[in-house]
Amino acid sequence: FDDSAWDGVQVQTAGGGPPDSFFGGMKTEPFPTLLPRGIPFLEESPLAPLRVVRWYGVEPKPELSVDKRLYREPLVPVDAGMVDNGDALLQPDSRATVARTTATRDVSVLLDFGRIHTGYPFIELEARGGERVEIAVAEGIPGEWQPAGPTEPPRLDAALSHGSHVMVYTARPGLQRFEAFEWSAVRWLQLTLRDAPQGVRIRHVGVTMTRYPAEHRGAFECSD
């Protein structure tokens, strides 16, 4: 890599000067005092979704911005041949879900992790290259606490997920893994596949769960 145009290294300091300067001329450097960490580092562990709620066909609306498409595009029944082995993506084994798009339909799936977790959503897939994967996550979906269950069709809502937890990945050829750079609170995950007429093998979808290694040492029960 040609780094000749990069700036040279600069020692980052602040202050200095005569006694009548700011802070009396005292010179400071970043992180002048390093202290031992008083709490453990976060733990990370892979977490798989518990179930596939439903596969959908998607009527694409490319005129919408990326933070609105997953929430507003019409969801329709899956056409024949768009999805094979739809539950195989739940486990990190050699099995794979094969999903394909058509000239007029993209394909989407809603996954349920059972309860809210914090972590980094990821996908493992085999692709030809150029396919587009869009992932959105949320803590809730409309109607999930109603006696009749989630609103039909079950899907993520921008108001509940704030429309911000959206990740977009363009695949390269071969086997690959994409993981989000920032953690999110995840109960529901909606994945939409685009530009994949030849099909994509989705090996696994999940979350790298992160949490403090707290040890549960107490318990309390009460009949009241």
Buried (B, 14 or more C-beta within 10 A) or exposed (E): EEEEEEEEEEEEEEEEEEEEEEEEEEEEEEEEEEEEEEEEEEEEEEBBBEEBBBBBBBEBEEEEEEBBBBBEBEBEEBBEEBBEEBEBBBEEEEBBBBBBBEEEBBBBBBBBBEEEBEBBBBBBBBBBEEBBBBBBBBBBBBBBEEEEEBEEEBBBBBEBBEBEBBBBBEBEEEEBEBBBEEBBBBBBBBBBBBBBEEBBBBBBBBBBBBEEEEEEEEEEEEEE
